[in-house]
Amino acid sequence: MEVQEAFRSVRPCRAFLPRPVPDDALRRVIDAARLASTGSDQQPWRFIVVHDEERKRKVAQAVPRGAFLNLAPVILVALGLEEAAPALVGGYMMSYPLEVAAAIQNLTLAAAAEQLGTCWCTDFKEGKLRELFQLPEGVRVVGVLPLGYPDPASLTNGPAPGRMGFSEIVAFENFSW
Ligand SMILES: Cc1cc2nc3c(=O)[nH]c(=O)nc-3n(C[C@H](O)[C@H](O)[C@H](O)COP(=O)(O)O)c2cc1C
């Protein structure tokens, strides 16, 4: 899929076919995340791949309104390592969520190139996931992402209707809104 086309067509997917995700496709999707750039090349990310039905159910239970996660054959849990990215953005903001976000965007577009769909969910109860995966201190959950072949009956691919226009979000030379 051409990049500009992907920006305009890839939408979150919340309904999946029961078809498994081939290992090589899964690998390419996560590889795309791994290739994102990070400050000082710190790569403060880790990804847990969940195939097991019982564990998927537990992950879905940690996400309010996340029942659809269970429909996907795979759930990815994107983690950020606080201590690996102590650099502050502009002196005030931890950088690791930004870096994991860049990886997730790569992952989302790579999934589309494999005809797979995903949806970055942040509406999770972190404590439940910390317990389930026994996460050590300093390792934070940044996203829960179902991955699978979209159910064509619920496909919403196409330009996102709600996006603000170019002139609404861009100013030249000054903050002039
Ligand atoms: C950082 C982030 C967090 C999101 N969290 C959730 C979520 O917890 N649950 C969910 O169903 N969708 C989630 N989404 C998807 C958004 O709800 C979706 O992109 C937004 O409603 C716009 O829809 P559209 O991209 O189809 O236009 C998230 C997207 C982003 C980028």
The ligand as a Gaussian input file, in Angstrom:
#p B3LYP/6-31G(d) Opt

LIG

0 1
 C       -3.827000       7.388000      21.391000
 C       -5.115000       6.739000      20.940000
 C       -5.899000       6.093000      21.882000
 C       -7.068000       5.429000      21.479000
 N       -7.776000       4.713000      22.408000
 C       -8.836000       3.997000      22.003000
 C       -9.522000       3.144000      22.933000
 O       -9.168000       3.044000      24.104000
 N      -10.570000       2.431000      22.474000
 C      -10.985000       2.477000      21.174000
 O      -11.937000       1.782000      20.808000
 N      -10.350000       3.281000      20.270000
 C       -9.299000       4.022000      20.646000
 N       -8.629000       4.799000      19.749000
 C       -9.151000       4.975000      18.377000
 C       -9.877000       6.340000      18.324000
 O      -11.034000       6.269000      19.097000
 C      -10.221000       6.706000      16.875000
 O       -9.041000       6.837000      16.137000
 C      -10.975000       8.030000      16.859000
 O      -12.251000       7.824000      17.379000
 C      -11.125000       8.577000      15.467000
 O      -11.695000       7.601000      14.642000
 P      -11.170000       7.467000      13.153000
 O       -9.696000       7.280000      13.263000
 O      -11.885000       6.273000      12.589000
 O      -11.567000       8.734000      12.488000
 C       -7.479000       5.467000      20.112000
 C       -6.684000       6.136000      19.176000
 C       -5.510000       6.744000      19.583000
 C       -4.642000       7.419000      18.542000

